[in-house]
Amino acid sequence: MEDISQVCSVWVGSETGILKGVSLSKKHAFNFCEMNCLSRDQEVCVLGWGEPQETEVGTVNGTVKRFSTEKGIITETRRCGESNQGRFTGLAVTDRARITCVETGLQRVWKEGNTDTVNEQLLHR
């Protein structure tokens, strides 16, 4: 049987931290989260694709989660900022780094396998 996450063609996030996959062909939505730990500090504010089978989920509390659409689970969680620095407005992934941007214009580059940022800059609005 095909994994449910693989039939989803649209991905959306909720203000309570739920990542939803929508199957247009089946006309159905599926929740991908741990229902016992939903809270507004886990609100999904940005999604960004990394590998074709992985999406990055940026939450309002400064955490970025890597979700495998192939496996239907979160495979990695990483702190990429603090909630007092503003909400994520941008998120991108390269083969060696994760790039985040928040409302205040602070852009950071996070090298894979390193907890510190490699580069920070304030972008002008």
Order of alpha helices (4+ residues) and beta strands (2+ residues): beta-beta-beta-beta-beta-beta-beta-beta-beta-beta-beta
